């Protein structure tokens, strides 16, 4: 486990010290701060857990950043891109990170294509 989070909380993990993420590039001036106590999850579809562990430390920072961005109103495509960048910054295996990112984007695309019009 990384030193900035612990397993627990309702969602699976809790931030134990402030987590800072430079959006764009280091020193950009655009810093996302994830506060102590923030809960997040590392979602992996059940059928893919034989390849991707939700507890893989290389992807936990990415999960915390992704959840925080989504919960503060950023677009999914942006949050997904920051997930990928954070995973790569943690030296996640490049092929696994690319496959997981492609899966997230592909799922979102299919949801968009097959969206059901809601009628009042």
The first five atom37 places (N, CA, C, CB, O) and aatype in JSON, in Angstrom:
{
  "aatype": [20, 20, 20, 20, 20, 20, 20, 20, 20, 20, 20, 20, 20, 20, 20, 20, 20, 20, 20, 20, 20, 20, 20, 20, 20, 20, 20, 20, 20, 20, 20, 20, 20, 20, 20, 20, 20, 20, 20, 20, 20, 20, 20, 20, 20, 20, 20, 20, 20, 20, 20, 20, 20, 20, 20, 20, 20, 20, 20, 20, 20, 20, 20, 20, 20, 20, 20, 20, 20, 20, 20, 20, 20, 20, 20, 20, 20, 20, 20, 20, 20, 20, 20, 20, 20, 20, 20, 20, 20, 20, 20, 20, 20, 20, 20, 20, 20, 20, 20, 20, 20, 20, 20, 20, 20, 20, 20, 20, 20, 20, 20, 20, 20, 20, 20, 20, 20, 20, 20, 20],
  "atom_mask": [
    [1, 1, 1, 1, 1],
    [1, 1, 1, 1, 1],
    [1, 1, 1, 1, 1],
    [1, 1, 1, 1, 1],
    [1, 1, 1, 1, 1],
    [1, 1, 1, 1, 1],
    [1, 1, 1, 1, 1],
    [1, 1, 1, 1, 1],
    [1, 1, 1, 1, 1],
    [1, 1, 1, 1, 1],
    [1, 1, 1, 1, 1],
    [1, 1, 1, 1, 1],
    [1, 1, 1, 1, 1],
    [1, 1, 1, 1, 1],
    [1, 1, 1, 1, 1],
    [1, 1, 1, 1, 1],
    [1, 1, 1, 1, 1],
    [1, 1, 1, 1, 1],
    [1, 1, 1, 1, 1],
    [1, 1, 1, 1, 1],
    [1, 1, 1, 1, 1],
    [1, 1, 1, 1, 1],
    [1, 1, 1, 1, 1],
    [1, 1, 1, 1, 1],
    [1, 1, 1, 1, 1],
    [1, 1, 1, 1, 1],
    [1, 1, 1, 1, 1],
    [1, 1, 1, 1, 1],
    [1, 1, 1, 1, 1],
    [1, 1, 1, 1, 1],
    [1, 1, 1, 1, 1],
    [1, 1, 1, 1, 1],
    [1, 1, 1, 1, 1],
    [1, 1, 1, 1, 1],
    [1, 1, 1, 1, 1],
    [1, 1, 1, 1, 1],
    [1, 1, 1, 1, 1],
    [1, 1, 1, 1, 1],
    [1, 1, 1, 1, 1],
    [1, 1, 1, 1, 1],
    [1, 1, 1, 1, 1],
    [1, 1, 1, 1, 1],
    [1, 1, 1, 1, 1],
    [1, 1, 1, 1, 1],
    [1, 1, 1, 1, 1],
    [1, 1, 1, 1, 1],
    [1, 1, 1, 1, 1],
    [1, 1, 1, 1, 1],
    [1, 1, 1, 1, 1],
    [1, 1, 1, 1, 1],
    [1, 1, 1, 1, 1],
    [1, 1, 1, 1, 1],
    [1, 1, 1, 1, 1],
    [1, 1, 1, 1, 1],
    [1, 1, 1, 1, 1],
    [1, 1, 1, 1, 1],
    [1, 1, 1, 1, 1],
    [1, 1, 1, 1, 1],
    [1, 1, 1, 1, 1],
    [1, 1, 1, 1, 1],
    [1, 1, 1, 1, 1],
    [1, 1, 1, 1, 1],
    [1, 1, 1, 1, 1],
    [1, 1, 1, 1, 1],
    [1, 1, 1, 1, 1],
    [1, 1, 1, 1, 1],
    [1, 1, 1, 1, 1],
    [1, 1, 1, 1, 1],
    [1, 1, 1, 1, 1],
    [1, 1, 1, 1, 1],
    [1, 1, 1, 1, 1],
    [1, 1, 1, 1, 1],
    [1, 1, 1, 1, 1],
    [1, 1, 1, 1, 1],
    [1, 1, 1, 1, 1],
    [1, 1, 1, 1, 1],
    [1, 1, 1, 1, 1],
    [1, 1, 1, 1, 1],
    [1, 1, 1, 1, 1],
    [1, 1, 1, 1, 1],
    [1, 1, 1, 1, 1],
    [1, 1, 1, 1, 1],
    [1, 1, 1, 1, 1],
    [1, 1, 1, 1, 1],
    [1, 1, 1, 1, 1],
    [1, 1, 1, 1, 1],
    [1, 1, 1, 1, 1],
    [1, 1, 1, 1, 1],
    [1, 1, 1, 1, 1],
    [1, 1, 1, 1, 1],
    [1, 1, 1, 1, 1],
    [1, 1, 1, 1, 1],
    [1, 1, 1, 1, 1],
    [1, 1, 1, 1, 1],
    [1, 1, 1, 1, 1],
    [1, 1, 1, 1, 1],
    [1, 1, 1, 1, 1],
    [1, 1, 1, 1, 1],
    [1, 1, 1, 1, 1],
    [1, 1, 1, 1, 1],
    [1, 1, 1, 1, 1],
    [1, 1, 1, 1, 1],
    [1, 1, 1, 1, 1],
    [1, 1, 1, 1, 1],
    [1, 1, 1, 1, 1],
    [1, 1, 1, 1, 1],
    [1, 1, 1, 1, 1],
    [1, 1, 1, 1, 1],
    [1, 1, 1, 1, 1],
    [1, 1, 1, 1, 1],
    [1, 1, 1, 1, 1],
    [1, 1, 1, 1, 1],
    [1, 1, 1, 1, 1],
    [1, 1, 1, 1, 1],
    [1, 1, 1, 1, 1],
    [1, 1, 1, 1, 1],
    [1, 1, 1, 1, 1],
    [1, 1, 1, 1, 1],
    [1, 1, 1, 1, 1],
    [1, 1, 1, 1, 1]
  ],
  "atom_positions": [
    [[0.84, -1.19, 0.0], [0.0, 0.0, 0.0], [0.88, 1.24, 0.0], [-0.96, 0.0, 1.22], [1.94, 1.28, 0.63]],
    [[0.43, 2.25, -0.71], [1.15, 3.53, -0.66], [1.07, 4.12, 0.75], [0.57, 4.53, -1.71], [0.24, 3.7, 1.56]],
    [[1.93, 5.08, 1.04], [1.94, 5.68, 2.37], [0.91, 6.79, 2.56], [3.3, 6.22, 2.66], [0.83, 7.36, 3.64]],
    [[0.14, 7.1, 1.54], [-0.82, 8.2, 1.62], [-2.27, 7.74, 1.75], [-0.68, 9.07, 0.4], [-3.18, 8.57, 1.83]],
    [[-2.51, 6.42, 1.76], [-3.88, 5.93, 1.91], [-3.89, 4.6, 2.66], [-4.56, 5.77, 0.54], [-2.87, 3.93, 2.78]],
    [[-5.07, 4.24, 3.15], [-5.27, 2.96, 3.8], [-6.55, 2.34, 3.25], [-5.35, 3.11, 5.36], [-7.44, 3.03, 2.74]],
    [[-6.61, 1.02, 3.36], [-7.84, 0.33, 2.98], [-8.87, 0.61, 4.07], [-7.61, -1.21, 2.79], [-8.57, 0.52, 5.26]],
    [[-10.09, 0.94, 3.65], [-11.14, 1.19, 4.63], [-12.2, 2.12, 4.08], [-10.56, 1.78, 5.91], [-12.22, 2.41, 2.88]],
    [[-13.07, 2.57, 4.94], [-14.16, 3.44, 4.52], [-15.21, 2.66, 3.74], [-13.62, 4.59, 3.67], [-15.06, 1.46, 3.49]],
    [[-16.24, 3.33, 3.37], [-17.35, 2.72, 2.64], [-16.94, 2.36, 1.22], [-18.55, 3.66, 2.62], [-17.42, 1.37, 0.66]],
    [[-16.05, 3.15, 0.62], [-15.72, 2.97, -0.8], [-14.47, 2.13, -1.03], [-15.54, 4.32, -1.44], [-14.15, 1.82, -2.18]],
    [[-13.76, 1.77, 0.02], [-12.62, 0.88, -0.16], [-11.29, 1.44, 0.31], [-12.5, 0.53, -1.57], [-10.45, 0.7, 0.83]],
    [[-11.08, 2.77, 0.13], [-9.81, 3.38, 0.5], [-10.06, 4.77, 1.07], [-8.85, 3.46, -0.71], [-11.04, 5.43, 0.74]],
    [[-9.15, 5.2, 1.94], [-9.24, 6.53, 2.56], [-7.87, 7.19, 2.48], [-9.75, 6.44, 4.04], [-6.86, 6.57, 2.8]],
    [[-7.86, 8.45, 2.07], [-6.62, 9.24, 2.0], [-6.2, 9.6, 3.42], [-6.81, 10.53, 1.13], [-7.01, 10.11, 4.2]],
    [[-4.93, 9.34, 3.77], [-4.44, 9.6, 5.13], [-3.54, 10.82, 5.25], [-3.7, 8.4, 5.63], [-3.25, 11.27, 6.35]],
    [[-3.09, 11.34, 4.12], [-2.34, 12.61, 4.12], [-2.67, 13.3, 2.81], [-0.78, 12.38, 4.29], [-2.98, 12.64, 1.83]],
    [[-2.6, 14.63, 2.77], [-2.98, 15.33, 1.54], [-2.22, 14.79, 0.34], [-2.72, 16.83, 1.69], [-1.01, 14.57, 0.38]],
    [[-2.96, 14.57, -0.73], [-2.39, 14.07, -1.96], [-2.46, 15.19, -2.99], [-3.13, 12.78, -2.47], [-3.55, 15.69, -3.29]],
    [[-1.32, 15.6, -3.52], [-1.27, 16.67, -4.5], [-0.99, 16.1, -5.88], [-0.21, 17.72, -4.12], [-0.17, 15.18, -6.02]],
    [[-1.66, 16.64, -6.89], [-1.47, 16.19, -8.26], [-1.39, 17.42, -9.17], [-2.62, 15.23, -8.72], [-2.33, 18.21, -9.24]],
    [[-0.26, 17.56, -9.85], [-0.09, 18.65, -10.82], [-0.78, 18.26, -12.12], [1.42, 18.97, -11.06], [-0.36, 17.31, -12.79]],
    [[-1.82, 18.97, -12.46], [-2.54, 18.68, -13.69], [-1.78, 19.3, -14.86], [-4.0, 19.23, -13.63], [-1.33, 20.44, -14.8]],
    [[-1.64, 18.52, -15.9], [-0.91, 18.98, -17.08], [0.54, 18.58, -17.02], [-1.03, 20.48, -17.23], [0.98, 17.71, -17.77]],
    [[1.29, 19.21, -16.14], [2.7, 18.86, -15.93], [3.15, 19.45, -14.61], [3.6, 19.37, -17.11], [2.54, 20.38, -14.08]],
    [[4.23, 18.91, -14.1], [4.76, 19.4, -12.82], [5.08, 20.89, -12.94], [6.04, 18.6, -12.4], [5.71, 21.33, -13.91]],
    [[4.64, 21.64, -11.96], [4.9, 23.08, -11.96], [3.93, 23.88, -12.81], [6.28, 23.33, -12.44], [4.16, 25.06, -13.06]],
    [[2.84, 23.27, -13.24], [1.87, 23.96, -14.1], [1.11, 25.04, -13.35], [0.89, 22.96, -14.69], [0.56, 25.96, -13.96]],
    [[1.08, 24.93, -12.03], [0.3, 25.88, -11.24], [-1.13, 25.42, -11.03], [0.31, 27.23, -11.92], [-1.87, 26.03, -10.25]],
    [[-1.54, 24.37, -11.72], [-2.88, 23.82, -11.57], [-2.75, 22.55, -10.75], [-3.57, 23.54, -12.97], [-2.44, 21.48, -11.28]],
    [[-2.99, 22.67, -9.45], [-2.76, 21.56, -8.53], [-4.09, 21.11, -7.94], [-1.78, 21.96, -7.41], [-4.85, 21.9, -7.38]],
    [[-4.35, 19.83, -8.08], [-5.51, 19.22, -7.45], [-5.05, 18.71, -6.09], [-6.11, 18.06, -8.32], [-4.08, 17.96, -6.0]],
    [[-5.73, 19.12, -5.02], [-5.4, 18.63, -3.68], [-6.53, 17.73, -3.2], [-5.17, 19.81, -2.69], [-7.69, 18.13, -3.13]],
    [[-6.17, 16.5, -2.87], [-7.13, 15.55, -2.34], [-6.91, 15.51, -0.84], [-6.98, 14.11, -3.01], [-5.84, 15.12, -0.37]],
    [[-7.92, 15.91, -0.07], [-7.73, 16.08, 1.38], [-7.73, 14.76, 2.16], [-8.8, 16.97, 1.94], [-8.2, 13.73, 1.68]],
    [[-7.17, 14.84, 3.35], [-7.21, 13.72, 4.29], [-8.67, 13.36, 4.55], [-6.46, 14.06, 5.62], [-9.51, 14.24, 4.71]],
    [[-8.95, 12.08, 4.59], [-10.31, 11.61, 4.85], [-11.13, 11.35, 3.61], [-11.02, 12.59, 5.69], [-12.21, 10.76, 3.68]],
    [[-10.64, 11.78, 2.46], [-11.36, 11.55, 1.2], [-11.4, 10.05, 0.92], [-10.68, 12.33, 0.02], [-10.37, 9.39, 0.93]],
    [[-12.6, 9.53, 0.67], [-12.75, 8.13, 0.31], [-12.81, 8.01, -1.2], [-14.02, 7.52, 0.96], [-13.33, 8.87, -1.89]],
    [[-12.25, 6.91, -1.69], [-12.29, 6.65, -3.13], [-12.32, 5.15, -3.34], [-11.07, 7.29, -3.86], [-12.09, 4.37, -2.42]],
    [[-12.59, 4.77, -4.57], [-12.62, 3.36, -4.91], [-11.75, 3.09, -6.13], [-14.05, 2.88, -5.16], [-11.49, 3.98, -6.94]],
    [[-11.31, 1.88, -6.23], [-10.54, 1.44, -7.38], [-11.39, 0.37, -8.06], [-9.1, 0.88, -6.97], [-11.35, -0.8, -7.7]],
    [[-12.16, 0.81, -9.05], [-13.14, -0.06, -9.68], [-12.53, -0.91, -10.79], [-14.29, 0.75, -10.24], [-11.86, -0.4, -11.68]],
    [[-12.77, -2.18, -10.7], [-12.37, -3.12, -11.75], [-13.55, -4.07, -11.94], [-11.04, -3.9, -11.39], [-14.0, -4.69, -10.97]],
    [[-14.05, -4.19, -13.17], [-15.15, -5.14, -13.38], [-14.74, -6.55, -12.91], [-15.56, -5.17, -14.87], [-13.6, -6.98, -13.11]],
    [[-15.68, -7.24, -12.3], [-15.41, -8.55, -11.73], [-14.73, -9.48, -12.72], [-16.7, -9.17, -11.23], [-13.79, -10.19, -12.36]],
    [[-15.2, -9.5, -13.96], [-14.66, -10.42, -14.98], [-13.2, -10.13, -15.34], [-15.51, -10.36, -16.23], [-12.54, -10.99, -15.93]],
    [[-12.7, -8.94, -15.01], [-11.33, -8.58, -15.36], [-10.37, -8.64, -14.17], [-11.3, -7.2, -15.97], [-9.19, -8.3, -14.31]],
    [[-10.86, -9.05, -13.03], [-10.0, -9.05, -11.84], [-8.89, -10.09, -11.89], [-10.84, -9.28, -10.61], [-7.98, -10.04, -11.07]],
    [[-8.95, -11.0, -12.81], [-7.86, -11.96, -12.96], [-6.66, -11.3, -13.63], [-8.32, -13.19, -13.78], [-5.54, -11.8, -13.54]],
    [[-6.9, -10.16, -14.3], [-5.82, -9.4, -14.95], [-5.48, -8.14, -14.17], [-6.22, -9.04, -16.39], [-4.31, -7.8, -14.0]],
    [[-6.52, -7.44, -13.7], [-6.35, -6.16, -13.02], [-6.84, -6.27, -11.58], [-7.11, -5.04, -13.76], [-8.01, -6.56, -11.34]],
    [[-5.96, -6.04, -10.62], [-6.35, -6.05, -9.22], [-6.77, -4.65, -8.8], [-5.2, -6.57, -8.32], [-6.05, -3.69, -9.07]],
    [[-7.92, -4.51, -8.15], [-8.3, -3.18, -7.66], [-7.38, -2.68, -6.55], [-9.73, -3.21, -7.16], [-7.4, -1.5, -6.21]],
    [[-6.57, -3.57, -5.99], [-5.65, -3.2, -4.92], [-4.24, -2.93, -5.41], [-5.62, -4.29, -3.89], [-3.33, -2.74, -4.59]],
    [[-4.03, -2.9, -6.71], [-2.69, -2.67, -7.27], [-2.22, -1.26, -6.92], [-2.69, -2.88, -8.82], [-2.85, -0.29, -7.35]],
    [[-1.14, -1.12, -6.13], [-0.68, 0.21, -5.72], [-0.34, 1.13, -6.89], [0.53, 0.07, -4.84], [-0.4, 2.35, -6.74]],
    [[0.01, 0.58, -8.02], [0.36, 1.41, -9.18], [-0.85, 2.18, -9.71], [0.95, 0.55, -10.29], [-0.68, 3.16, -10.45]],
    [[-2.06, 1.75, -9.35], [-3.26, 2.4, -9.88], [-4.09, 3.12, -8.82], [-4.12, 1.38, -10.56], [-5.11, 3.73, -9.16]],
    [[-3.68, 3.08, -7.55], [-4.49, 3.71, -6.5], [-4.48, 5.23, -6.59], [-3.99, 3.28, -5.14], [-5.53, 5.85, -6.42]],
    [[-3.34, 5.85, -6.85], [-3.32, 7.31, -7.0], [-4.21, 7.72, -8.16], [-1.86, 7.82, -7.21], [-4.95, 8.71, -8.08]],
    [[-4.14, 6.97, -9.25], [-4.97, 7.26, -10.41], [-6.45, 7.21, -10.04], [-4.66, 6.27, -11.55], [-7.24, 8.06, -10.46]],
    [[-6.82, 6.2, -9.25], [-8.22, 6.07, -8.83], [-8.67, 7.24, -7.96], [-8.42, 4.75, -8.08], [-9.77, 7.76, -8.14]],
    [[-7.82, 7.65, -7.03], [-8.17, 8.77, -6.15], [-8.34, 10.06, -6.95], [-7.08, 8.96, -5.07], [-9.28, 10.82, -6.71]],
    [[-7.45, 10.31, -7.88], [-7.53, 11.52, -8.72], [-8.76, 11.46, -9.59], [-6.26, 11.66, -9.59], [-9.5, 12.45, -9.69]],
    [[-9.0, 10.33, -10.22], [-10.16, 10.15, -11.11], [-11.47, 10.4, -10.36], [-10.16, 8.74, -11.72], [-12.32, 11.15, -10.83]],
    [[-11.63, 9.76, -9.2], [-12.86, 9.94, -8.42], [-13.05, 11.39, -8.0], [-12.85, 9.04, -7.2], [-14.16, 11.92, -8.08]],
    [[-11.98, 12.02, -7.55], [-12.07, 13.41, -7.09], [-12.48, 14.33, -8.23], [-10.73, 13.87, -6.5], [-13.34, 15.19, -8.05]],
    [[-11.88, 14.15, -9.39], [-12.24, 15.0, -10.53], [-13.69, 14.8, -10.93], [-11.33, 14.69, -11.72], [-14.4, 15.78, -11.18]],
    [[-14.15, 13.56, -10.99], [-15.55, 13.31, -11.35], [-16.5, 13.92, -10.33], [-15.81, 11.82, -11.47], [-17.52, 14.5, -10.7]],
    [[-16.17, 13.78, -9.06], [-17.05, 14.27, -8.0], [-17.06, 15.79, -7.88], [-16.65, 13.68, -6.69], [-17.96, 16.35, -7.27]],
    [[-16.07, 16.45, -8.46], [-16.05, 17.92, -8.43], [-16.53, 18.51, -9.74], [-14.64, 18.43, -8.11], [-16.4, 19.72, -9.97]],
    [[-17.1, 17.68, -10.61], [-17.77, 18.18, -11.8], [-16.98, 18.2, -13.09], [-18.22, 19.51, -11.54], [-17.46, 18.74, -14.09]],
    [[-15.8, 17.65, -13.1], [-15.04, 17.61, -14.36], [-15.6, 16.55, -15.29], [-13.54, 17.34, -14.09], [-16.21, 15.57, -14.84]],
    [[-15.4, 16.76, -16.57], [-15.9, 15.82, -17.58], [-15.18, 14.49, -17.47], [-15.73, 16.4, -18.99], [-14.03, 14.41, -17.05]],
    [[-15.89, 13.44, -17.85], [-15.36, 12.08, -17.75], [-14.09, 11.9, -18.58], [-16.4, 11.07, -18.19], [-13.14, 11.26, -18.14]],
    [[-14.08, 12.47, -19.78], [-12.9, 12.32, -20.65], [-11.67, 12.92, -19.98], [-13.14, 12.99, -22.03], [-10.57, 12.36, -20.05]],
    [[-11.84, 14.06, -19.33], [-10.73, 14.7, -18.64], [-10.27, 13.86, -17.45], [-11.12, 16.11, -18.18], [-9.08, 13.64, -17.26]],
    [[-11.23, 13.41, -16.64], [-10.89, 12.58, -15.48], [-10.19, 11.29, -15.93], [-12.16, 12.24, -14.67], [-9.23, 10.86, -15.3]],
    [[-10.67, 10.69, -17.01], [-10.04, 9.48, -17.53], [-8.61, 9.75, -17.98], [-10.86, 8.91, -18.7], [-7.72, 8.94, -17.73]],
    [[-8.38, 10.89, -18.63], [-7.02, 11.21, -19.09], [-6.08, 11.41, -17.91], [-7.04, 12.47, -19.97], [-4.91, 11.04, -17.97]],
    [[-6.59, 12.01, -16.83], [-5.75, 12.2, -15.65], [-5.51, 10.87, -14.94], [-6.4, 13.2, -14.7], [-4.46, 10.68, -14.31]],
    [[-6.47, 9.95, -15.02], [-6.25, 8.6, -14.49], [-5.04, 7.98, -15.18], [-7.52, 7.7, -14.7], [-4.15, 7.43, -14.53]],
    [[-5.01, 8.06, -16.51], [-3.91, 7.48, -17.27], [-2.58, 8.14, -16.9], [-4.17, 7.62, -18.78], [-1.59, 7.45, -16.67]],
    [[-2.56, 9.46, -16.85], [-1.32, 10.18, -16.51], [-0.83, 9.82, -15.11], [-1.54, 11.69, -16.61], [0.37, 9.63, -14.9]],
    [[-1.75, 9.72, -14.16], [-1.36, 9.36, -12.79], [-0.84, 7.93, -12.73], [-2.55, 9.53, -11.82], [0.15, 7.66, -12.04]],
    [[-1.47, 7.02, -13.44], [-0.99, 5.64, -13.45], [0.42, 5.58, -14.01], [-1.94, 4.73, -14.28], [1.28, 4.88, -13.48]],
    [[0.67, 6.3, -15.08], [2.0, 6.29, -15.68], [3.02, 6.94, -14.74], [1.99, 7.02, -17.04], [4.18, 6.53, -14.72]],
    [[2.61, 7.95, -13.98], [3.53, 8.61, -13.05], [3.94, 7.68, -11.92], [2.89, 9.88, -12.48], [4.99, 7.87, -11.3]],
    [[3.12, 6.68, -11.64], [3.41, 5.7, -10.6], [4.1, 4.46, -11.17], [2.12, 5.29, -9.88], [4.19, 3.43, -10.5]],
    [[4.59, 4.56, -12.38], [5.28, 3.47, -13.06], [4.42, 2.22, -13.19], [6.56, 3.12, -12.33], [4.91, 1.1, -13.07]],
    [[3.13, 2.43, -13.43], [2.25, 1.29, -13.72], [2.73, 0.67, -15.03], [0.74, 1.73, -13.82], [3.26, 1.37, -15.88]],
    [[2.54, -0.64, -15.19], [2.92, -1.25, -16.45], [2.19, -0.55, -17.61], [2.61, -2.78, -16.44], [0.96, -0.47, -17.6]],
    [[2.93, -0.07, -18.57], [2.37, 0.76, -19.64], [1.25, 0.04, -20.4], [3.46, 1.16, -20.62], [0.22, 0.64, -20.68]],
    [[1.45, -1.22, -20.72], [0.43, -1.94, -21.48], [-0.86, -2.09, -20.66], [0.95, -3.32, -21.9], [-1.95, -1.92, -21.19]],
    [[-0.73, -2.42, -19.38], [-1.91, -2.54, -18.52], [-2.64, -1.21, -18.4], [-1.52, -3.06, -17.13], [-3.87, -1.15, -18.47]],
    [[-1.87, -0.14, -18.22], [-2.48, 1.19, -18.1], [-3.2, 1.56, -19.38], [-1.43, 2.26, -17.76], [-4.32, 2.08, -19.34]],
    [[-2.59, 1.29, -20.52], [-3.2, 1.63, -21.8], [-4.47, 0.8, -22.03], [-2.21, 1.39, -22.96], [-5.48, 1.34, -22.48]],
    [[-4.42, -0.49, -21.71], [-5.59, -1.35, -21.89], [-6.73, -0.89, -20.97], [-5.24, -2.83, -21.6], [-7.88, -0.8, -21.41]],
    [[-6.42, -0.6, -19.71], [-7.45, -0.14, -18.78], [-8.04, 1.19, -19.21], [-6.86, -0.02, -17.36], [-9.26, 1.38, -19.18]],
    [[-7.2, 2.12, -19.63], [-7.68, 3.43, -20.1], [-8.55, 3.25, -21.34], [-6.48, 4.37, -20.41], [-9.61, 3.86, -21.45]],
    [[-8.1, 2.42, -22.26], [-8.89, 2.17, -23.48], [-10.24, 1.55, -23.13], [-8.11, 1.24, -24.44], [-11.25, 1.85, -23.76]],
    [[-10.24, 0.67, -22.13], [-11.5, 0.07, -21.69], [-12.45, 1.11, -21.1], [-11.23, -1.01, -20.66], [-13.65, 1.07, -21.37]],
    [[-11.91, 2.03, -20.31], [-12.76, 3.09, -19.74], [-13.35, 3.94, -20.85], [-11.95, 3.98, -18.77], [-14.55, 4.22, -20.87]],
    [[-12.5, 4.35, -21.78], [-12.98, 5.21, -22.87], [-13.95, 4.45, -23.78], [-11.81, 5.74, -23.7], [-14.96, 5.0, -24.22]],
    [[-13.64, 3.17, -24.05], [-14.53, 2.36, -24.89], [-15.89, 2.17, -24.25], [-13.91, 1.02, -25.16], [-16.92, 2.24, -24.93]],
    [[-15.91, 1.93, -22.95], [-17.18, 1.77, -22.22], [-17.99, 3.05, -22.29], [-16.91, 1.38, -20.75], [-19.2, 3.01, -22.52]],
    [[-17.33, 4.17, -22.1], [-18.05, 5.45, -22.16], [-18.6, 5.7, -23.57], [-17.13, 6.6, -21.73], [-19.7, 6.22, -23.73]],
    [[-17.82, 5.33, -24.58], [-18.28, 5.5, -25.95], [-19.53, 4.64, -26.2], [-17.16, 5.13, -26.95], [-20.5, 5.11, -26.78]],
    [[-19.49, 3.39, -25.76], [-20.64, 2.5, -25.96], [-21.86, 3.0, -25.2], [-20.3, 1.08, -25.52], [-22.98, 2.88, -25.7]],
    [[-21.66, 3.55, -24.01], [-22.78, 4.12, -23.28], [-23.38, 5.29, -24.05], [-22.33, 4.58, -21.88], [-24.6, 5.49, -24.05]],
    [[-22.53, 6.06, -24.7], [-23.01, 7.19, -25.49], [-23.76, 6.7, -26.73], [-21.83, 8.1, -25.9], [-24.83, 7.22, -27.06]],
    [[-23.2, 5.72, -27.41], [-23.83, 5.2, -28.63], [-25.19, 4.59, -28.33], [-22.93, 4.16, -29.29], [-26.16, 4.82, -29.06]],
    [[-25.26, 3.81, -27.27], [-26.48, 3.08, -26.97], [-27.33, 3.73, -25.88], [-26.15, 1.69, -26.56], [-28.13, 3.07, -25.22]],
    [[-27.13, 5.02, -25.71], [-27.91, 5.7, -24.67], [-29.39, 5.6, -25.02], [-27.47, 7.18, -24.53], [-29.79, 5.63, -26.18]],
    [[-30.17, 5.49, -23.99], [-31.6, 5.37, -24.15], [-32.21, 6.73, -23.84], [-32.19, 4.26, -23.24], [-31.95, 7.32, -22.8]],
    [[-33.01, 7.2, -24.76], [-33.7, 8.46, -24.53], [-34.7, 8.27, -23.41], [-34.4, 8.97, -25.82], [-35.51, 7.35, -23.44]],
    [[-34.65, 9.13, -22.44], [-35.6, 9.04, -21.33], [-36.82, 9.88, -21.65], [-34.94, 9.51, -19.98], [-36.72, 11.03, -22.1]],
    [[-37.95, 9.29, -21.42], [-39.2, 10.01, -21.71], [-39.9, 10.33, -20.41], [-40.13, 9.16, -22.63], [-39.94, 9.52, -19.48]],
    [[-40.44, 11.5, -20.35], [-41.12, 11.96, -19.13], [-42.48, 11.37, -19.0], [-41.21, 13.47, -19.09], [-43.19, 11.64, -18.03]]
  ]
}
